[in-house]
Amino acid sequence: MKNKKWLIAAGVFGMVLTGSAGVYAGTQLETIKAYLNHGLAIEVNGQKFTPTGDQGKKLAPITYQGSTYLPARSIAEALNTEVKYDAKNNKVSIGASSSSGGSASTGGGQSTSPSTGTNTQAPGVKSKYLPADFPLPKDAKATSLIENVVDGNIKVVLIYTSKESLSTLASSYKNYYQNKNLTQNSEDIQADEFSILGREEGKYAVTITGNASSSDKDLNEVTVIWGEE
């Protein structure tokens, strides 16, 4: 099942990232000579701030022709401001959602999935787009989190660790999606690993897999792949 899990994960990782990667073809990109400004100190609301990207990697400001540029997503999140990337229209939107293709809503203002919003159940997982009621153990700690908006649809790939048993985690997700009455779902729950797949046609699909952590025998690792359709 582990091979199947990683095939699924790789496929959806590709789906999540394709919107970003595909933008580079055919757009008006221009090669420039710029500088990473490692010496620039940044404060946000009076507090020292270090921009970071995926997996907590430090991002340096860029200085070009006398102007300094900061990473939009990291700064926007520090200011608690929404930022979205619309791959189809090659556009970044900062602030309240509009009616553009980068919005996570469809016509009529209805969300494409239930309860989508900032999930605050686990301090160690700062996902902006997982459903607000999505189960996460309180000790969950993200080791990887990729969130994107592709053609107006939210895509999330989260890997987290927890001391919760695999049986407890599997039961939590099984019960959660049973209550959602998904049109399509399947599960494979064993003592040392589990896989739960579900789909609400035209709304969202989810794959959740869990197994023992390869780096820490006291932890279990869960991969969540969740995306709007």
GISULBEL-V363175 format. One line per field, one symbol per residue. phi: phi as a letter, one per 20 degrees, with the letter a starting at -180 (. if undefined). psi: psi as a letter, one per 20 degrees, with the letter a starting at -180 (. if undefined). burial: I if it has 24 or more other ideal C-beta (glycine too) atoms within 12 Angstrom, else O. A space follows every 50 residues. Layout:
# GISULBEL-V363175
phi->???
psi->???
burial->???
This chain:
# GISULBEL-V363175
phi->.fffgfffffffgfffeggfffffeneeecfcdccfefeeeccclndgcd fcdgmmffdefddblnddddffffffffeldfccddffdlbdddogfdef fffeddgnmefebflfrfedfcgecdeedfgfeffcffegcfdbbccbdd lndfccccccdbeffffffffffffgeffelffcabbbdcfdabbccbbd gmdbcbcccbaffedbfedddcdddcbfd
psi->hgggghggghghggghihhghihhpjrmqpprorponiipqppolipppo pqbqkjpppqqpppliqppqoggggghhjlpppqpnhgjlppppaqqajr iiqjqaqjjpqiqpkprpojhohiomphiqqhjpppqhjpppipoppqoo kippppopprqqiqqhhggghghghghhiilqhpqqqnorhjrqppqqpo pifrqqppqqrqpiioiiqqppppopqq.
burial->OOOOIOOIIOOIIOIIOOIIOOOOOOOOOOOOOOOOOOOOOIOOOOOOOO IOOIOOOOIIIOOOOOOOOIIIIIIOIIOOOIIIIIIOOOOOIIOOIOOO IIIIIOOOOOIIIOOIOOIOIIOIIIIIIIIOOIIIIOOIIIIIIIIIII IIIIIIIIIIIIOIOIOOIIOIIIOIIOOIOIOOIOIIIOOOIIIIIIIO OOIIIIIIIIIIIOOOOOIIIIIIIIIIO
